[in-house]
Amino acid sequence: MSHDPVIEPIALPSLGGFRLLDVRELAAFEGDHPASAVRVPIEVWEAAAKTGETSFENVDYWERAIATLGVDGQMPNVVYDDGRMTEAARVWFILQYFGARTLILNGGWPAIRGHERPAGTATFRAQPGSGPVGLVDRKSLAAELDRDVRIFDARTKDEFAGEDLRRNARGGHLPGARLLPHSHLLDSGLLKPAEDLRELLTAAGFQQGDHVVTHCDGGGRAALAAAAVARAGYEDVRAYYLSFADWAKDESCLIVRD
């Protein structure tokens, strides 16, 4: 079954009604946005996901945060960012993980003008793990490395090699990880079509039927990579949302430098 998480602007009318969620910075949102759009406080969500008290295990926190946007269990949500796609993917991942039907608008803000529908209201109830793409934490992933799992590293070549540490004390990659930089998934600001993504994944060493876990350094690229794998038709996909920054801080977690 296809679970394409990306929608093209031309296909928006087929949804009937949908809720628009804007993932741009506050200044950009205040400067211009569709009348029905609601801004997601991405800076708050990003910090909350990485904080123990408000991690994804705190279902009540995320249920309240999501409900505040007007999200419900009925109307689909369409998220867009400034065109980078990674921030929209980040919000898509969180929403779908908690059971909210959500799509990423291909192309972001430049593609949204003139496309909106009225949104209804209802109550949102979080259902962790009910979306098509799952979540994995450091402990669980470390225990799976010797099993049948395929690690999709969406970082840059320099990050993968350990030459670009970003803010980490250690650099390199997870054992067995396959590199496919997130920039290769995009073409002029759009996530590539499913067929092209399948070719990229095959060339990187992935096959249909693989259990794929995506990661980057801090979540956004991992979420976009997960969306790409899902768009390519893979059905067993999870994201290590806290990603390499979380892995590198644990000295018991092995890092490879080829």
C-alpha positions as CSV (number, residue, x, y, z in Angstrom):
1,M,0.0,0.0,0.0
2,S,1.3,3.4,-0.9
3,H,1.8,6.0,1.9
4,D,3.1,8.9,-0.1
5,P,3.6,11.6,2.4
6,V,4.1,14.3,-0.2
7,I,1.4,16.2,-2.1
8,E,1.9,18.2,-5.2
9,P,0.2,21.7,-5.3
10,I,-1.9,20.6,-8.3
11,A,-3.4,17.8,-6.2
12,L,-4.6,20.0,-3.3
13,P,-8.2,20.4,-4.6
14,S,-8.6,16.6,-4.5
15,L,-8.4,16.7,-0.7
16,G,-11.6,18.8,-0.4
17,G,-11.0,20.5,2.9
18,F,-7.6,20.6,4.6
19,R,-5.8,22.4,7.4
20,L,-2.8,24.5,6.4
21,L,0.2,24.5,8.8
22,D,2.9,27.0,8.2
23,V,6.4,26.0,9.5
24,R,8.3,29.2,8.5
25,E,9.9,31.6,10.9
26,L,7.5,33.9,12.7
27,A,8.6,37.0,10.8
28,A,7.9,35.3,7.5
29,F,4.5,34.1,8.6
30,E,3.5,37.5,9.9
31,G,4.7,39.1,6.6
32,D,2.4,37.0,4.5
33,H,0.4,33.7,4.8
34,P,-2.9,32.3,3.6
35,A,-5.8,33.4,5.8
36,S,-6.6,29.9,7.1
37,A,-3.0,28.9,7.8
38,V,-1.8,28.3,11.4
39,R,1.8,28.7,12.3
40,V,3.6,25.8,14.0
41,P,6.0,27.1,16.6
42,I,8.8,25.0,15.2
43,E,11.5,26.5,17.4
44,V,9.5,25.3,20.5
45,W,8.7,21.9,19.0
46,E,12.4,21.2,18.0
47,A,13.6,22.0,21.5
48,A,10.8,20.1,23.2
49,A,11.6,16.9,21.2
50,K,15.1,16.9,22.5
51,T,14.2,17.6,26.2
52,G,13.5,14.8,28.6
53,E,10.4,16.2,30.2
54,T,8.8,17.0,26.8
55,S,10.2,14.1,24.7
56,F,7.9,12.1,22.5
57,E,7.3,9.8,25.5
58,N,5.3,12.6,27.0
59,V,2.1,12.0,25.1
60,D,0.0,14.5,27.0
61,Y,2.4,17.3,26.1
62,W,2.3,16.6,22.4
63,E,-1.4,16.0,22.4
64,R,-1.9,19.5,23.8
65,A,0.7,21.0,21.5
66,I,-0.9,19.5,18.4
67,A,-4.5,20.2,19.5
68,T,-3.6,23.9,19.9
69,L,-3.1,24.1,16.2
70,G,-6.7,23.0,15.6
71,V,-5.6,19.6,14.3
72,D,-8.1,16.8,14.7
73,G,-8.5,13.2,13.7
74,Q,-10.6,13.9,10.6
75,M,-9.3,16.6,8.3
76,P,-6.0,16.2,6.6
77,N,-3.2,18.6,7.4
78,V,-0.9,20.1,4.8
79,V,2.4,21.4,6.1
80,Y,4.8,23.7,4.3
81,D,8.0,25.6,5.0
82,D,10.1,28.2,3.2
83,G,11.0,25.7,0.5
84,R,13.8,23.8,2.2
85,M,11.4,20.9,2.9
86,T,13.3,19.7,6.0
87,E,11.3,21.8,8.5
88,A,8.0,20.8,7.0
89,A,9.2,17.1,7.1
90,R,10.1,17.6,10.7
91,V,6.6,18.6,11.6
92,W,5.1,16.0,9.3
93,F,7.0,13.3,11.1
94,I,5.8,14.4,14.5
95,L,2.2,14.8,13.5
96,Q,2.0,11.4,11.7
97,Y,3.7,9.7,14.5
98,F,1.0,10.8,16.9
99,G,-1.7,9.8,14.4
100,A,-2.6,13.0,12.6
101,R,-3.1,12.5,8.9
102,T,-0.5,14.9,7.4
103,L,1.0,15.6,4.0
104,I,4.1,17.7,3.0
105,L,3.5,20.3,0.3
106,N,6.1,19.8,-2.3
107,G,7.9,23.0,-2.9
108,G,6.8,24.8,0.3
109,W,5.7,28.4,0.5
110,P,6.4,29.3,-3.1
111,A,3.9,26.7,-4.2
112,I,1.0,27.4,-1.7
113,R,-0.4,30.7,-2.9
114,G,-4.0,30.5,-3.9
115,H,-4.5,27.0,-2.6
116,E,-6.6,26.7,0.6
117,R,-9.8,25.2,1.9
118,P,-11.8,26.0,5.1
119,A,-10.8,23.9,8.1
120,G,-13.2,22.3,10.5
121,T,-12.8,21.7,14.2
122,A,-12.8,18.6,16.3
123,T,-10.9,17.1,19.2
124,F,-7.4,15.6,18.7
125,R,-6.4,12.5,20.6
126,A,-2.8,11.4,20.2
127,Q,-2.0,7.8,19.2
128,P,1.8,7.4,19.3
129,G,3.2,5.1,16.7
130,S,0.0,5.0,14.6
131,G,1.5,6.7,11.6
132,P,3.1,5.0,8.6
133,V,6.6,6.0,9.7
134,G,7.8,4.9,13.2
135,L,10.2,6.3,15.7
136,V,13.3,4.6,17.1
137,D,15.5,5.8,20.0
138,R,19.2,5.4,20.6
139,K,19.0,2.3,22.9
140,S,16.7,0.4,20.6
141,L,18.7,1.2,17.5
142,A,22.0,0.2,19.2
143,A,20.4,-3.2,20.0
144,E,19.3,-3.7,16.4
145,L,22.6,-2.9,14.6
146,D,23.5,-6.6,14.4
147,R,20.1,-7.5,13.1
148,D,18.4,-6.9,9.8
149,V,18.3,-3.1,9.8
150,R,19.5,-0.7,7.1
151,I,20.7,2.7,8.3
152,F,20.0,5.7,6.0
153,D,22.4,8.5,6.8
154,A,21.0,11.7,5.3
155,R,23.9,14.0,6.3
156,T,26.7,15.4,4.1
157,K,29.7,13.5,2.9
158,D,31.9,15.4,5.3
159,E,29.7,14.7,8.3
160,F,29.6,11.0,7.4
161,A,33.4,10.9,7.2
162,G,33.8,12.7,10.5
163,E,35.5,15.7,8.9
164,D,32.6,18.0,9.8
165,L,31.7,17.5,13.5
166,R,29.1,20.3,13.6
167,R,28.6,20.7,17.4
168,N,29.5,17.1,18.3
169,A,32.5,15.9,20.3
170,R,32.8,12.8,18.0
171,G,32.4,12.4,14.3
172,G,31.9,9.6,11.8
173,H,28.9,7.4,11.1
174,L,27.0,4.5,12.6
175,P,28.2,1.0,11.8
176,G,26.8,-0.2,8.5
177,A,25.2,3.1,7.6
178,R,24.7,4.0,4.0
179,L,25.2,7.6,2.9
180,L,22.6,9.4,0.8
181,P,22.7,13.1,1.4
182,H,19.3,14.7,1.7
183,S,20.2,17.2,-1.0
184,H,20.2,14.3,-3.5
185,L,16.5,13.8,-2.8
186,L,15.6,17.2,-4.0
187,D,15.4,18.8,-7.4
188,S,14.9,22.6,-7.6
189,G,13.3,22.6,-4.1
190,L,11.0,19.7,-4.8
191,L,11.2,16.1,-3.4
192,K,11.9,13.9,-6.4
193,P,9.2,11.6,-7.9
194,A,8.9,8.1,-6.4
195,E,10.7,6.4,-9.4
196,D,13.7,8.6,-9.1
197,L,13.8,8.1,-5.3
198,R,13.7,4.3,-5.8
199,E,16.7,4.5,-8.1
200,L,18.7,6.6,-5.6
201,L,17.9,4.2,-2.8
202,T,18.8,1.2,-4.9
203,A,22.1,2.8,-5.9
204,A,22.8,3.5,-2.2
205,G,22.3,-0.2,-1.3
206,F,18.6,-0.3,-0.2
207,Q,16.0,-2.7,-1.4
208,Q,12.2,-3.0,-1.2
209,G,11.4,-5.0,1.9
210,D,14.3,-3.6,3.9
211,H,13.7,-2.3,7.4
212,V,15.1,1.3,7.0
213,V,16.0,3.7,9.8
214,T,16.8,7.3,8.7
215,H,18.9,9.7,10.7
216,C,20.8,13.0,10.2
217,D,22.3,15.2,12.9
218,G,19.2,16.8,14.5
219,G,16.0,15.5,13.0
220,G,15.0,17.6,10.0
221,R,16.9,15.8,7.3
222,A,16.1,12.5,8.9
223,A,12.4,13.3,8.6
224,L,12.8,14.3,5.0
225,A,14.7,11.1,4.3
226,A,11.9,9.1,5.9
227,A,9.3,10.9,3.8
228,A,11.4,10.1,0.7
229,V,11.7,6.4,1.6
230,A,8.0,6.2,2.2
231,R,7.3,8.0,-1.1
232,A,9.5,5.4,-2.8
233,G,7.1,2.7,-1.6
234,Y,9.0,1.3,1.3
235,E,6.7,0.2,4.0
236,D,9.0,-0.6,6.9
237,V,10.5,2.8,7.8
238,R,11.4,4.5,11.1
239,A,13.3,7.7,11.9
240,Y,15.9,8.0,14.6
241,Y,14.7,11.6,15.2
242,L,17.3,12.6,17.7
243,S,19.9,11.4,15.3
244,F,23.7,11.5,15.3
245,A,24.0,14.3,17.9
246,D,22.2,12.0,20.3
247,W,24.3,9.0,19.3
248,A,27.6,10.8,19.5
249,K,27.1,12.0,23.1
250,D,26.9,8.4,24.3
251,E,30.4,7.0,24.5
252,S,29.1,3.4,24.5
253,C,27.7,3.9,21.0
254,L,30.2,2.8,18.3
255,I,31.1,5.3,15.6
256,V,33.0,4.4,12.5
257,R,35.5,6.5,10.6
258,D,36.5,4.8,7.3
